[in-house]
């Protein structure tokens, strides 16, 4: 079952509900990937 985008959902109101932009979603997913990789390998990020 595919899920529609938030803007297509009947209970979503863009006037009052906040969403992430596509760039923000990409950034968040990349951070999750890095976080999961750090958990998997037991290493800390090189910062």
C-alpha positions as CSV (number, residue, x, y, z in Angstrom):
1,X,0.0,0.0,0.0
2,X,1.5,3.3,-1.0
3,X,1.2,6.4,1.2
4,X,0.3,9.7,-0.4
5,X,2.4,12.8,0.2
6,X,1.5,14.8,3.2
7,X,0.0,17.5,1.1
8,X,-2.5,15.0,-0.3
9,X,-3.8,13.7,3.0
10,X,-7.3,14.9,3.9
11,X,-6.3,15.8,7.5
12,X,-3.2,17.8,6.5
13,X,-3.6,21.6,6.5
14,X,-0.6,23.4,5.1
15,X,-1.7,26.6,6.9
16,X,-1.3,25.1,10.3
17,X,0.8,21.9,9.9
18,X,4.5,22.1,9.4
19,X,6.4,19.9,7.0
20,X,10.1,19.5,6.0
21,X,11.1,20.7,2.6
22,X,12.7,18.1,0.3
23,X,16.2,19.4,1.1
24,X,15.4,19.2,4.8
25,X,14.2,15.6,4.4
26,X,17.3,14.6,2.5
27,X,19.5,16.2,5.2
28,X,17.6,14.4,7.9
29,X,17.8,11.0,6.2
30,X,21.5,11.5,5.6
31,X,22.0,12.3,9.3
32,X,20.1,9.1,10.2
33,X,22.3,7.0,7.8
34,X,25.4,8.4,9.5
35,X,23.9,7.9,13.0
36,X,23.0,4.3,12.2
37,X,26.4,3.6,10.7
38,X,28.1,5.0,13.8
39,X,25.9,2.7,16.0
40,X,26.7,-0.3,13.7
41,X,30.5,0.3,13.8
42,X,30.8,1.7,17.3
43,X,32.7,4.7,16.0
44,X,32.3,8.4,16.6
45,X,32.0,10.9,13.7
46,X,35.1,12.7,12.6
47,X,34.3,16.2,13.8
